[in-house]
Amino acid sequence: MKHVLRGGIPAAFTVLSVLAGADAAAQQRPPTRPRPASPAADTTRRSVALGEVVVAASKVEESILHSPVTVEKLTARDLRLTPAPSFFEALEYVKGVQMITPSLGFKVINARGFTNTTNVRFAQLVDGIDNQAPHLGAPIGNVLGPSDLDIAAVEIVPGTAAALYGLNAINGLANFTTRNPFSSQGFSVQQKSGVNHLHDPNSRPRPYTDLSVRYARGLTPKLAFKVNGSYLRGSDWIAHDQTELNPDGNATTGLRGTDNPARDPVNGYGNESSNRSALTLGGKSYSVARTGYDERDVVDYRLENRRADAALHYRLTDQAELTYTYRVAVLDNVYQRSNRFRLQDYRLQQHALQLTGPVVQARAYLTRENTGRSYNLRSAAENLDRSFRTDAGWNQEYTRAWNAATLAGQPVAAAHATARAAADAGRLQPGTPAFGQRLGELQDINNWDQGAALRVRANLVHAEGQVNIGEALRRQGSKWLPATVDLLAGADHRTYVIVPDGNYFINPEKGQDPLRDNLTYAKTGGFVQAGARLLADKLRLTATLRADRNDYFSTRFNPRFTAVYSPTRQHHFRGSYQSGYRFPSLFEGFSNVNSGQVKRIGGLRVMSDGVFENSYLRSSIDAFNLAVTAAINANTTPVPPARKRELAIDQHKSLLRRTPYTYLRPEYIRSLEVGYKAALGPGGRLGADVDFYYNAYRDFIAQVEAYVPKTNNPDSAAIYLNARATQNRYRLWTNARSRVYTYGGSLGLRYELPRGFQAGANVTYARLARTESGDGLEDGFNTPRWMYNLSLGSEDVFRHLGFGLNYRWQQRYFSQTFLVTGSVPAYHTLDAQLSYAVPEAALRFKLGATNVLNRYYVSYLGGPGVGGLYYVSVTYSGK
């Protein structure tokens, strides 16, 4: 028989209420509703902004001044002042944060180095729930996150948080807190309309629109709901970098620049190393690449992102809530990891159930991913070229035409141009119906040696719980734990489930059908944290120990020790030491991709067994083949070309190096951080925050390209590695052999001026130091040494007229990615907005622009050129 409490609540909910920290009196109190703050109260709140409460740093509520590690917070007011078109893009102004722009539709957050377009070292949470795309192991910007209308605050921890959060939080995390429907009710709508691609040589000006709606309502004192929806449409930024990646491909024959038959522009695809052949022409060896296509030839830059969410909140008490949330996103835009992709009808869904309270927090969620009709731009370009003529056939026609041209008296460079034109005769031309039809066909062929489709279906199942043991004991009146001692414990489990597609993923486990049985990858972990407040609450110490176990690795332990010393209410000194492990992501561990005649395979032994032991570093093979070509072309003796090659191979085979790397191990970091935070002046109007850190990485996870000769005779390896057809090419995930060290710091100042003005400045320094370099790995620090932000704004300069200005600069830096290596030029941007509020009508207007001066820049090599975005927004917030 069911036992029912007052109000008809089943007895099971009583247990949840007690666990969540409710007492009998709290159950009888009606939910409290915040009263609107008066202007004077708002001024006071602004003057003590540094007293804001945060939770991300310690998993419990605490003053930001007492946070034991660096934590940055953006409040609703900060977000209203920003000139960025969305709250997510405003994170670029935060101290210690670096963001890169792969698309107008999303940016990628990082902190403290080792950034890339798929950042698996930085966790991104929404109300504590990970919103990553499962097969990527990282989020696609904010496509599964909240809209501007539903965001309440953002907390960023720009340093390792692995001891508390595990998984991929070794470079930091961001937690987005959404608005609660009990306290934020009514109907809101926001329309942004704008334009980009002004003065873009690759595009005419294009419209931009972003519509968001939110509706929240309390149905009873204990039950409330909210729904959100947004629709963004525009034209994506264009990647059209024509910088030559292979300028010395034919240096031994004097062919450079436009005369180089092995040209490889950054954003030209189908002419990479795997698309080149060594042709012997006129007694010399030439490297000749297929012609390829520009990125803009093979991609539709139309951007369209649709997302929605709905949440049902049940208040067990005024301190505890049970929430069900559903999120869905469908997106069309350009994405980048090892190659550039067009995401089409890419779908993400998430179901989440949460219990939040001062004693117990628990959540369980399921994230589902379907890549829809997405495709790889490089593979599309390669296979468009091969659609009209195979590589062998193209090489034969090129050789025939070159010989004919030189016999007719053409110079060598002109003969190469003639040969290319002849070999390309009948080639599919961009913009023609035949080209469009074939491109559409390739998008549905799920093998990148023949087509370009990205067809992945993946799921993530996660459950976690946390108990504030100290709070529970105190609520029960226990004297066992002193009031100055805190005790917290938590545990979590995560399982990834991949549906094998035969190209991107297979199931490698013995006894499993590689194309039928789902691939699973699971991790279980937990932590305990103890804290004490000493010296009349001036000294706060915490110790945390986390343990994680993965399906393919034994248990790893991560400790964290922190101290905060507050000699006065204005001055706070902090220090911490912690370590963290990162298990390989799904892609790093299990990828199985035929990619441009180079197979990309995961670094777990179950995927790459036998490859490491028999492979040679591509870097050494490239050096060997360049030396062989140079020797052939320098040899003027009257011997047959085959004999010249044989002599050159024997002369330079000592350049070949066996791969020194092996199967993946978890990545490990040790981090030491010290900092100081102060709230100075009357009311704490001047806020200052400074931090310094030192990180040591071991077994850093990166990629290496290694080739296996198709022979069991090691004496013949050099001969086989001199020809593409006689070797198997692999790109493997592995661990760096060298130890990697990074260090740096940041300084932030924020001042609340009279009349509501707010001024801010921050500067960040980051440095990489390695014990050795040139180890053949394809991952890099990819972080500017210096960057800074300046800001000034006010919500009410004169009669509800406000403004916001942000200036950002970052230094030139060296970038090493999967796509291209080189230096990213320094750039600076000025963002600005003017706003006007009409309180009587609940309206707010904003005229804004990012990159006001429209100086196009790239935030990473191979990425798009980012220009100005100019917009106007209208926001209605009704009751």
N, C-alpha and C positions, 0 to 999 in steps of 0.2 A: 504494500500500500504506500502511495506517495505521501510524504509529509509536506505540507505547504505552509509557507510563512505568510505574514501579512502582505497584501498586494498580490497574492497568487504566485509568488516566486518559488519554484521547486527547491527542495532542500539541497540539491546539488549546488545551486548557486550560493547557498550559505557557506559551503566549504570554500568556494572560490573567493567569496568576500573576505572570509577570515584569512585565507592565505594571502590575499592581496593587501592585507593590512588594515582592514576595517574593524572597528570595535562596535559594540551595540549602539552606542550613542550616535556614531557616525551613520549607521544604517537608518536612523530615524530622522537625520537632518536632511532637508531638501537640498538639491544641488544649488551651489552658489553661482551667481551670475555677476561678472565684473561690471562695475559701473563705469560709464565714460569718464575719462580723466579730464579735469579742467585744464585750461591752458597753463595755469601756474603749476599744476601738478606735473604736466608734461615737461615743463622747463626743469623742474626738479629731477624728474626721471632722466632727462638727458644729461644733467650735470653729474649724475652718478652712474653713467652708462656702464662703467667698468665693473659695477656691482652685479651685472647680469649673472644669472644662473646658467651653468652648462652641465652637461651629462656625459659628453663623448670621452672626456679625458680619463674618467674613473668609473664610468657606468653607474654613478650615483649623482644626485644633484649636489652641486657645490658652487660657491662663488667663483667667478672666473679669475678673481685675484688669488684664490687659493688652489687653482689648478696645479697639479704636480708636474705637468708637461705643457709645452706650448700649445695653446688652443686659441683659435680665432673665431669670432662670432659676428655674424651679420644679422642685425635686427630688422624689423619691418621698416623702421625709419631709414636705416641705411639703404635698404632696397628701393624706397621711394625716391631717395636722392640720386640714385645711380643713373647715368645716361645710357647704360647698356640696355639693349632692347629686351632683355630678360634677366631674371635673378641669377640664372646659371652663368650667363656671360659676365655678370658683375663679379664673379669669384676671381676673375683675372686681376682685380685690384687688391686682393687680399695679400697681406705680408706673407712671404715665404712660398707663395703659390705661383707655379708656372702653368700656363695653358697654351696648347697648340690648337690650330684650326684646320682639321681635315675637310670641313664642310661648313657651309652656312647653317646647316641643320644641327650641327653639334660641335662641341669642343671637348678636349680631353684634359682633365685635371691631373696635375702631378706636383710633388714637392720633393726637394732635396735630391734631385738627379735621377738619371736613368729613365728618362721619359721616352715614350714612343706612342705611336698612334693607337695601340691597344695596350693600355697600361694595366698589367695584371698585378702590379705592386701597390696599387692604391685602391682602397675599398670605398664604395659609394652607397650610402644607406638612405632610405626614406622611412622616417619613423622607426629606425632600427632595422629595417628590412633591406637586404641586399638587392639591388636592382640590375645586376649584371645580366648580360646575354650568356646563357650557360655554355655554349660551345666556345665562345670567345674568352670566357673567364674574366670579362671586364664589361662595364656598361658602355652603351653607345650614347654618349652624352647624357642628356636628360630625357630621352625619348620615353622612358617608362617611369618618369618622375612627375612631380607636381607642376602645375602651371603657376604663373605669377599670382593669380587670384587666390590660390590655396596655400601659398608658402607663408609660414610664420617666422621662421628663423633658420639660419644655417650655421653649423659648427664645423670647423675644419681643424684636424690635428695634423700638422705638417711634419710628421716624424713617425717612427715606427709605433704601431699600436698592436703588435702581434700578440703580446702577452695577454691582452684582454679580448681581442677579436679574432686572433689566429688568421688562418686562410691567407689572403693576399694583402694584408694591411701593413706590410713591412716598410712602406714609404709614407704611410699616413692614411687618413680616411676623412670623408665628409659625411655628415648626417644632416639631412633635410627634414625639418619639422614642419608638418602641415597644420592647418587651422582646424581646431576642434569644432564640430557643428553645434555643441552646446553653447559655446561662448562666441562663435562667429556665425550668426544666422542671417538669412536673407538671400536675395538674388543679386548677383554681380555679373557684369559683362564687360569685356575689354576688347576693343578693336584697335589693332595696329596696322597702319598702311604706310608703305614707304617705297623706296626705290634703291637699287644698287646697280653696279656695273656702269657707273658714270665715267666717261672718258676711258673706258676699257677697250683696248685695241682688238680684243677678241670677242666683243659682244656689244650689242646696243644696250641702252638702259633697260632694266627689267623691273616689273612691279614686285612688291613684297607685301604679303598680307598675313596677319596672325590674329585669329579670333579665339577668345576664351570665354567660357561661361562657367558659373558656379552657382549652385543653389543648395542651401542648408536649412534645415528646419528641425526643431524639437517637437516630436510627436506627443511625448509625455515628459514629465520631469526626469524620467529615467531612460528614455529612448529618443535618439536623434539620428538623422541621416544627412549625407551630403552627396552631391553628384557634381562631377567636373567634366568638361569637354574642351578640346582645343583643336584647331585646324590651322596649319601653317602651310603657305604655298609661296614659292618664289623660284628664283633661278640660282643654282649653286655657283660658288666661286670656281673659276676655271684654272686648271693646272696646265700651263703651256711653257714650261721651262725647256729651252732648247740647248742648254749647256751640254757640251759633249762629254760623255763618260768614258769614251775610248779614243782619246786623241792620238795615242801612240800605237794604235793597232797596226798601222803600216808604216811606222817611222823608219824602218830599215830600208824601205823603198822610196822614201821621200814624199809619200802621199799623206798630206795632212789637211785639216779643215774640210772644206766641201769636197776636196778630191779624195778623201779617205773612204774607200769602199766598205769600211766596217764601222761607219758612223753609228752612234748610239745616243741620241738626245735623251735627256732625263725623262720627259713626258712623251717620248715616242716609244711604242711597244711593238714587239715582233722583230726587233733588231738587236736583242740582247745577246749575251755570250752564247747561249744555247741555240741561237739562230744564225751563228756564223760557221763558215767552213773555211778550211785552208785549201786554196786552189793553186796549183802549180801552173803558172802562165808565163810563157817566154823564158822558162828556166828559173824563174823566181817564185817564191812562195808568198801569196797574198792572203790576208784575212778578209773575207767577203761576207757581209751580212745581208739577210733579206731586207727588203725596203721598209716594211713595217708601216704603221699608221700613227698619226698623232692621237692623243687621248680624246680630243674633241670630235674625232671622226667616229669613235666607237662607243660614245656615251651620250645619253640624254641628260642634260643638266637641269631638267625640271625637278624641282624640289617639292615634295608633298608629304607632310607628316601629320598623321591623325592620331589622337590619343584621347582616352576617357578613363574615368575611374568613378567608383561608387563605394561608399562606406556606410555601414550601419553600426552605430555606437550604442552600447547598453551600459548604463551606470549602475554598477553593483552598489556603490556608495559614492559620496562626493569625492573620494580619493582613488577609486578603482573603476576601471572600465574594461569591458569586453568589446572588441571591435572586429568586424569582418570587412575586408577591403578587396575589391576586384579592380585590377588595372589592365588596360589593353592599349597597344600601340601598333599602328601600321605605318610603315615609312618607305619613302622612295627618295634616296639621295646617294651621294658618292661616299664611299667608306674606304679606309686604307689600313692594311696590315703589311704583309710581305709585298703584296701587289695592290693596285687600286681596283676597287669593286664598284659596280652599280648595284645598289640594293633596290629591289623592286618587289613590292607587295611583301615586304619583310615584316613578320608578325611576332609580337611578344605579348604574352598574357601572364598575369600573376593573380593567384588567390592567396589571401593571407588572413590568419586568425591570430589576434593578439589579446593578451591579458596584461594590463599595466596597473601597477599599484606600488605603494612605498615598500612593501615587503617582497612580493613576488612579481616577476615579469616573465611572461612566457609568450612565445610566438612560434607559429608553424606556417610555412608557405610553400607553394608550388609555383615555379616559373616555367612556362612553356615557350619554346622558340621554334619558328618555322621560317627558313630563309626565303620562301616564296620563289620568285623567278629571278633571283639575283644572279649576277654573273661577273666573271673575272675579266677585266679590260685587257690585260696582257694576253691571256689565252685567246680572247676573241680576236685580237689583232694578229697573233701568230697563225691561227687557223683560218682566218680570212685569206691570208697570203697563201696558205697551203691548199685552199679550196680550189684555186684555179691551176695550181702547179705544185707538185711535190718538191721537197728540198732537192732531191737528186735530179729531178727533171729541170728545175730552175738552174742548178749549178752547171748542168750540161749545156743548156742554152746560153748561159752567161759565158762559158768557156769558148763555145763555138763563135759567138759574136765578138768576143775579145780578140781571138786569133784572126778573124776576118778583118777587124778594124785595124789591127797593127800591120797586117799584110798590105792594107790599103794606104799605109803611111801615117795613120793617126798617132799622135803622142800617147804615152802610156795612160795619163790621166783622162784624156779624151776617150781613149778606148774603153776604159772602165765605165764611163758615162754611157757610151754607146751600148756596151754589153748589158748594163742594167736596164736600159730602155727596151732592148730586145727581149731580155728575160722577163720583163714585166708586161709585155704585150698581152692584152686580154685580162689584165689584173682588175679585180673589182674596184670600182671607183666610189668614194664616199658620196652620199647624196643620191645615188641612182637606185631605182627599184630593186635591181639584182643585189646590190650591196645590202640594202635594208632587209631583204628577204633572207639572205644568207646569215646576216648577223642575228636575226631572230631565230633561225634554226640552230645556230651554235649555242644560243642561250639555253637551249633545252637538251644539250648533249652533256651528260654528267661525267666527262672524262677530259681533263684539261690538255691531254695530248691530241685530242680530236675535237673538243668543243670548249665551252666556257662556263657551264652551269655551276652554280653553288646551290646544292640541295642538301640542307642539313635540318634535321629535326632533333631537338634536344630538350631535356627536362632537368630541372633542378628541384630537389625536395630537401627542405631544411626544417629542422626543429631545434629549439633552444629554450632553456629556462634559467632563471637567475633568482636566487633567494638572498635577501638582506637579513642574514641571521641575527646580527646585532639589533636591528630594528624590531624583528619578531620577538626576541627575548625581552626587550624593553617594554613592548606593548603588553606582554604577559606579566609584567611586574617582576621579572626575574632579576635577582641581584648578582647572578653568576657573572655577568659581563659588565664591567664598569661603563659608565656613560661616556667616557672618553675613548672607548675602544669600539671600532667598527669591524664587522666581519661579513664578508660577501662570498658567495660561491655560485658557480654556474657551469652548465654543460651544454654541448651542442652536437648535432649530427647532421651531416650533409651527404647526399647521394646525387651524383650526376647520372642521367640515363640517356644514352645516345642511340638513336635508331640508325644502324649502319646504312650508308648510301653507296658503298663500293668505291667511292673516289676519295672523299674527305676522311671518312672513318670506316673502319671495319672492326669486327670483334676478333681480337687476336688470341683469345684464351683457347687452350686446347680443349677439344670436345665440344666447342661451340661453333655453330654455323656462322662464318664471318659476315654473311650478308643477310642473315635472318634473325639471329639472336642479338638482343640489345646489349650494348656495351655499358657496364656500370663502373663507377669510380666513386669511392666513398671515403669519408673522413669523419672521425669522432674525436672530440676534445672536451676539455673542461678546465676551470681555473678556480683557485681560491685566493682571496685577497683579505689581508688583515691590515687595519690602520689604527693609529693611536694619536691622540692630541695631547701634547705635553706642554709644560711651562706656561700654564694658564692659556692654553690654546694658541700659543705663539709658534709652536713647533708641531708640524704634522708629518708623521711618517707612515708609509705604506709599503707593504711587501706583497708581491703577487707571484704565484707560480701557476703556469699553464702547462698542460700536457696534451699532445695531439698525436693521433695515430692514423695512418693512411693505409689503404689496401695493399700498397706496394712498398711501404716503409715501416720500420719499427717506431715505437713511441719516441717522440722528441719532447724535451722539456724547455720551457722558456720562463726564466725568472724576470721580475721587474722590481726595482727598489727605488722609492722616491722620497724626497724630503722637501717640505716647504717651511721656510722660516719667515715669520711676519713680526719683526720687532715693534712695528707700529701699524696702525690701520692703513697707512699710506704706502708702506714699503713691504715688498714680498719677494723673497729670494727662493729659487727652486733649483733642484738638481735631481737627476734620475739616471739610472743605469738599467738597461733592459736588453734582452736578446730576443730574436725571433726567427722562426723557420718559415719558409714558403715551400709548400709542396708543388710540384709541377702542375700547371693547368692542364685541362683536357687536351688542348691543342699541342702543348709542349710534350706531353707524354704519349699521345695516341694518334697524332696526325698521320695520314696515309695518302698523300696528295701527289698525283701525277701533274707536275707543274712545269710546263715548258721544257720537257725532256730532262728535267731534274726532279727526282722524286723526293718530296719532303716527308720525312718520317719521324715519328716521336722517338724520344731518347730513352724510353724505358726498354729494358732488355726484351720484354715480350713483343715489342714492335721492331727492334733493330738488331736482333741477335745475329752476330757474325759480321756485321758491316764495319764496325769500328776497327776490328782486328785486321781487316784486309784492305783498308782504304788509305788513300794518300791525300794530303791537304790540297785543296784547290789552289790556294795561294802559291804553293810550290810547283804545282802542275802548270799554272799560268807562267811563272818565271821560267820554268823548263822549256815550255813551248815557244816563248818569246826568244829565248836563247837559241833554240833549234832553228827557228825562222831566220834570225839574224845570221847564223852560221851558214845556212843554205844560201842566203842572198849575198853573202860576202865571198862565197867560194866561187872563184872564177876558173877553176881547173876544168878541163874538158872531160868530165865524167857524167854518166847518166843522172837525171834528177833523183832517182830512187837511191842511188849510191850516195849522193850528197846528203840525203836525209838520214840514211843509215849512219854515216860518219858523224853527223851533227848530233844524233840521238846518243850515240856512244860517248861523245865528247862531253855532253852536259847532263847525263842521267844522274850524276851526283847531286843535282839540285833538288831532286825529288825527296820529299819528307813524308814518312808515314804519319798517320794521324795519331797524336799522343793522347787524345781524349777517349773517354769511355762513357758508360751508361749513366743516366741521370741520377743525381742525388738531390735531396732537398737543399735549397738555398738557405744560407744562414747569415744573420746579421747580429752584430753587437753594437749597441748605441749608447753613447754617453752624452748627456745634455745638461746644460746649466742655463739659468735665465733669471731675469729680474723684471718685475712688473710693479708699477707705481700709479697711484691716483693722487695727483698733486694739485695744489692750489685750492681755493675755496670751492667746496662741493666736489672736489676731485675732477675739476674741469679739464686738467691736462693729464692725459693718460700716456704712459710710456711703457714699452715692452721691448726687451732685448733678449735674444737667445743665442747660444753657441752650441754646436753639436760636433761630434766626431763619430763616424760610422766605420766599421770594419766588416767587409763582406768576405765570406768564404763559400766556395762552390757556386759562384755566381752563374745563374742560368742564362745561356745565350746560344746562338746558332753557329754552326761551322759547316762549310761546304766541303765535302770530301768525295773522291771518286774511286771506284773499285775497278781495276783492270779485269777484263774478261779472260783471265788466264790463271791457272794454278801454279804456273812457273814464275817465281819471283825474278828470274833472270830476264824474262820477257816483258816485265811490267812497263818498262820505259817505252817500248815499241807500242804497246796497247794504249798507254796514256797519251800518246802523240796524236791519236785519232779519236774523234768523238764517237764513232760507231763501235769502237772496241773497248768501251768503258761504260760502267753504270754510274750515273751521277746522283749524288744524294745531298740533301741539306738536312743536317741532323741537329737536334737539340742536345746540348751537353753542358758540362760545367767548366768554368774557367779554372785553369791550373794555378794562375797567379792569385794572390790575395789583393783585394781591391779596397782602397780606403778613400773615404770622402769626408770633407769637413766644411764648415761654413757657419753662417749666422745671419741674423736679421735684426733690424731695429725699426720699431713703429712708434710714431707719435700721433696723438689725436687731441685736438683742442676744441673745446666748446666755447666759442666766442659769444659776446653779447648779441642780442637780437636774433638768437637761434642759428647763427652761422656755425658751421662745423668745418674745421680744417684738418687735413691729415697728410702724413708723409710716411713712407716706409721704404726701406732699402734692404736688399737680400744679396748675400754673397754665398756662392757655392763653388767648391773646388774638388777635383778628382785627383787622387794620387794612387798610382799602381806600382807594384814592385817590379812588374815587367810589362812590356807592351808588345804589340805585333804578334799576338798569340793565335791569330787566325779566326778569332770569334767575331761574329757580326752583330754586335750590340754595343751601344756606347752610352756615355754619360749624357750627351745631348741636352746640356743645360748651360745657359749663359753664366759667366762668372759673376757678373753684376747685373742687377735690374732694380728699378725703383718706380714708385708711384707717388704722385702728388694729387691731392683732391681738395676741393672747396665747394661748399654747397649750403643751401638753406631752403627750408620748406616754405618760409613766409618772409620774403624780403620786404614786400609792400602789398598789403591787401590781398593776401593769398597767392601772390606771385612768388614762385620759387625757382631755383636753378641748381645745377650740379655740373661740376667740371672735373675731369680726370685726365691726367697726363701720365703716360707710361713710356718708359724707355728700357730697352734691354740690349746688352752688349753682343757683339758678334761672337759666335761660338762654333766649335767644331762638332759636326753631327755625323754619326755613323749608324745607319739604319739598314733594314733589309733591302731597301730599294736603291739607295745612293749614299755615297760618303763624300763629305766636303764641308765647307764653312757656310753657315747661315748668316747672312749680313745682319748687322745691327739695325734696329728699327725703333721708331717712336711713334706714338699715336696720341691724338687729342680727341677726347670724347666730351660731348656737351649736351645739356638739355635745359629747356625752360618749361616750367609747369605752372598751371593755374588751377586752383581749386574753387569749386562753387559748392560750399557746404550745404546751402539750402536745397540744392537739387541733387546732392550726393554724387557730383560729377568731378572728375579730375582730368585735365587735358595736359598732354606732354608733347613737346616738340623736341626731338632728340636726334643725335647722329653719333655714330662711332666712326673713328678715323675721319674726322671732319675735313681735314686737308686732302683726303682722298689720295694719299701716297701709298701706292700698292706695295705690299710686302709679303714675304713668305715666312711662316713661323717655323717651318722645318723643310728640309730639302725633299723635293718630289711632291710637295703639297701645293695647294692652289695659291694664286695671288689674291690677297685680301685687300679690298678697297673700302671705300666709304659706304655705309648704310645709313640712309636718311629716312626718318619715319615720324609719324604723328600718331599718338595713341589717345583714345578716349576711354575712360573707365567710369562705369556706373556701379555704385555700391549701395543698393537699396535694402530696405528692411523686409 
